[in-house]
Amino acid sequence: MNSIKSVPARVLSRRAGHSLDAEREQFDKNQAISISKAINTQEAPVKEKHARRIILGTHHEKGAFTFWSYAIGLPLPSSSILSWKFCHVLHKVLRDGHPNVLQDCQRYRSNIREVGDLWGHLHDRYGQLVSIYTRLLLTKISFHAKHPEFPAGLEVSDEVLEKTAGTDVNNIFQLTVELFDYLDCELKLSESVFRQLNTSMAVSQMSAVQCRLAPLIQVIQDCSHLYHYAVKLMFKLHSCLTADTLQGHRDRFHEQFRSLKNFFKKASDMLYFKRLIQIPRLPESPPNFLRASALAEHVKPVVVIPEEAPEDEEPENLIEISTTSTTEPQVTSDIFEQTFGPPNGIRDDRDAQIESLKREVDTLRAEMEKIKLEAQRYITQLKAQVNSLEGEVEEQRKQKQKALVDNEQLRDELERLQRAKQDSERSLRLCAEAEKKANATEIRYTKLKEKHSELIITHAELLRKNADTAKQLTVTQQSQEEVARVKEQLAFQVEQVKREAELKLEDQSVQMEQLRQELEARRDELDQAQRSLGHAKQAGTELSAQLETLQAEKEQLRRSVSEKERELLSVNSLIQEKELQLSQEADKASREICELQGRLLEKSNQEQSLQQKLLDEQFSILQETVREAEGILRDAVAKLDDPLHVRCTSSPDYLLSRAEAALESTDALESGHAQYVASMADAAALVGALALFAHMTADTIVNGSATSHLAPTNHADRLTEMCRDCGQCSLDYLDELKDKQTLGHAELGDVRRALRGVLGLAQELRPKSLDIKQEELGDMVEKEMASTSAAIEDAVRRIEDMMSRARNESSGIKLEVNERILNSCTDLMKAIRLLVLTSTNLQKEIVESGRGAATTQEFYAKNSRWTEGLISASKAVGWGATQLVESADRVVLQTGKYEELIVCSHEIAASTAQLVAASKVKAEKSSRNLGKLQECSRNVNEMAANVVASTRSGQEQIEEKDTMDFSGMSLIKLKK
């Protein structure tokens, strides 16, 4: 390792001279500049150097306090592009910033959520992306706060992953679910970005497209790690649980695999990503988790970021060269004046001094260059030292990781030895207890043997007493009954003693079976006990002398029997009282049970009636909603044939958005319908979805009718019929909801088909912006405006020709009507021509004020949507003028209808209104041309109204005078 033995004294002294406050102020200033340049309203990607400076700032202050202090002040609710770039920078800071950034971001979770909720409720393309991006950032912050083992960059080794998952199946299951949720948020953002790009069919080299694509670089880096961890944990789960239990996990993983593979494929095909990131390739099929050996076939996807050439940045000077350069001339001047006095001396001496001072300055400059080289060498050595220290830290981290693994193994070995020691101690205790049990069994056997001999003796005595009693009863017939009773009692006692003896003998036999091995060693003692039992039987005859004692016991037993009988009588009386009391209580309980059963039946009937009432109320609410929805839809369908609705216009893009919203409302309606069919006690979901469906479908029909007014005839007829079909299918579906029998079978298939038809026609009517190159848009605007002006002038000439032809070919009322109609058409054309010229001047003013240093074509290409609107409006005006002239020609020649001329007047008024609206979009409110344009628009409307009025009055005159027209007859003919 290279070491620095000495540091130049000047470097140390100059570095020590910096103030901490000045450094902090300079740091805050640099961070503010970088944040303002990285997060702005320009629709362009964030520059890497600005983001890198922000990230280095978090490492400098070990947190994101400065970043958030400036980010909180950004006007995020005012611009969706600003919010989008803020989310991009925050994502990069979370991934590559200091580890403490995560803790600082925890405090601002509510601010991030508020930004996402705000833009989620607005219909803005970037706003929808911002809402999804904020949900991803909140999920990322929550996941890493819950699992600090995973850094924000998601780069951990497989050992750390195994340690984090642990051995508990529940923890592994939960961690897998959280990784799936994390990956879902990432994929949803990428799908939303590509969906918008597919809608606009943009090219990846455009700055507006790159602004959307830039955050996907971080998404690709996150997804590669999340996919690898998900595969590892899924294999681990399948080794612990059955395949049926994890069927849901496998289905969800397969869906994510397909989405991720599609995402990587689309990104790989884009030129923008090819120079910024190397995207890995996923296998053709997902891993087979049911085969454990498939884990060895899994290859971790690796994302490679190519090293870029460093951008031109101003390096931080370790030596304050500016300070030195500004102070040295002043010091030189002071030394010169102190040494040689004011500049009034001899010129030669001063020149010599000047030469010497120049040489000294050259010497100092050489010394300064030397100091610079030493400082650079010092920086290089420091960087080498830092790299070596980082290598040592990495080595120490690996050794630490290895030591932790060894420690875990030693701990497991120690626990195993402790368990073995405990097992050996337990075995010793069991041996001691077995010895104690053997000794206790020995003692118990001795006691049982003594007890057995006593029982045998007692049994023999009782046998003798029984024999003596029987003899006494045969001798003493006078007391036969009493002796018989005594005999029965004695027999009962003998039987009881026998049973007790038998029970005890059975217990003893069980115990003797357990101790059979010990009893075999003592069989000789048992034989001796049997012989002693025989001797005891022989000695039984000696008990005859105890007959007198039995007589005394007989008297005592008689007295005890009489006492027992008295007690029995008292007990019987108590039993009768208790039985009577119990019968009364049973009667009372039966009556209470009957009452409770009646109340229960009444309650059940009330509940059934209330349930039926609730069902009827829910159904009535549903029917009211159905009737209201029918009214909304019938009103929308009626607009298709309403002549007052002819002047209403709409754009295909807006119709497309309305049709998509109506299609989405059918999903909610189908879900609410299924819920109501499953449980008719709750119609809230169906009622809400039905109201939304009616409004969205009616809005689609009305806007479809308005769009058809500006569409070509073929498309207009198809769109009108499709809107009418959509309304009729919706009304048929509502009719099915009115009847309980058909309610459960109502289907939305026809409604969806009609809405998709409207959606397809809207797609066809959208302007094909990609047919024209963006650099040709400016020329197209000028050409279309010129062609519109030419069409209007041609229309004026044709009207003049028709005027002269009408004067030659007609007379009387017909000539008067034709002249009035053609004059009103001429006035309308002149008003339209003035409006087109004013609109052209306003567009030139807009381009000159908004293009800046760019050319006119670049301005039109940058604002392509506005330019396409101008082109569409200009085409509509030219087409309307042509149609008006053709309709007027047919009316003059009596081959057309007056209604056609009225419709063309309305059409051209609507087209000019569209041109005025398109011109007003980017005009300033204080513009004089804008005021002129609005005045011209009002004049056009008045002239169109004059055309309509003159046409209707002429039609009425023609119809009234058609039968009696004498204007062409002379006076002589009239007299005849």
Order of alpha helices (4+ residues) and beta strands (2+ residues): alpha-alpha-alpha-alpha-alpha-alpha-alpha-alpha-alpha-alpha-alpha-alpha-alpha-alpha-alpha-alpha-alpha-alpha-alpha-alpha-alpha-alpha-alpha-alpha-alpha-alpha-alpha-alpha-alpha-alpha-alpha-alpha
